[in-house]
Amino acid sequence: MKGENNIKIKNKKAFFLYEIVERYTAGVQLLGTEIKSIRGGKTSLTEAYCTFVGREIYIRNMNIAEYEL
């Protein structure tokens, strides 16, 4: 796709503390200024986890810093 960015965020601590038996790739569509913070490397997955609600999966406790102009 034109203008596509492949931003990858990893939780390195999780690979150290836990045995990872399955891996999944997911995409998130962001519409606000949070994408600028993510592109600037201002995000953390340290305390994040995923949970199912019905047939959808949600990420909880992911930290995206407020974008500063």
PEHURA-V251254 format. One record per helix or strand of 2 or more residues. SS is the DSSP state (H for helix, E for strand). FROM is the first residue (numbers start at 1). LEN is the number of residues. If there is no record, write none. Layout:
[[SS FROM LEN] [SS FROM LEN]]
This chain:
[[H 12 6] [H 34 6] [E 43 2] [E 49 5] [E 56 5] [E 63 2]]
